[in-house]
Amino acid sequence: MENKTFNISYFKYNNIQELSAEDRYLCEQAVVALNNSYSPYSNFKVGTAVRLQDNTIELGSNQENVAYPSGLCAERVALFSIGAKNPEAVIKAMAITAQTAQFSIENPVTSCGACLQVMAEVEKKQGSPIEVLFYCIGGEIIKVTSILSLLPFAFFENRLEKSV
């Protein structure tokens, strides 16, 4: 038996003013994306802004359904939309934020496991890391430089890929 350890490296910012102008704008766009959230059941809005290599910003928001498993998180809405419209696009960074009238969100909200797996697949497909900023409106921001920092044991099975 061998006992192994891994460390997760991330950056913590105390507020949005500490970010670069580019990252600050991405977080602000994630807040804009909240406006398109369809969340009448949870009242928990999530917005995502994605910066492509050409500096285009794409937005996504969570979309709920009365049949709960049929809804989709903001991250996957954005990534699947980009994949459908521009499958060759290279994603440089994502900002994710959340808001609810039910209570005060005091810490950055992170992505669920399903979203992390999709994000990891996109990162693998494009062959370059994706920076992710988890932005707590009016508070802290957590930034990672790669999805694999968040999901080090991402599921990849190369034998499932099509042969060319």
Secondary structure, 3 states (H helix, E strand, C coil): CCCCCCCCCCEEECCHHHCCHHHHHHHHHHHHHHHHCECCCCCEEEEEEEEECCCCEEEEECECCCCHHHCECHHHHHHHHHHHHCCCCCEEEEEEEEEECCCCCCCCCCCCHHHHHHHHHHHHHHCCCCEEEEECCCCCEEEECCHHHCCCCCCCCHHHCCCC
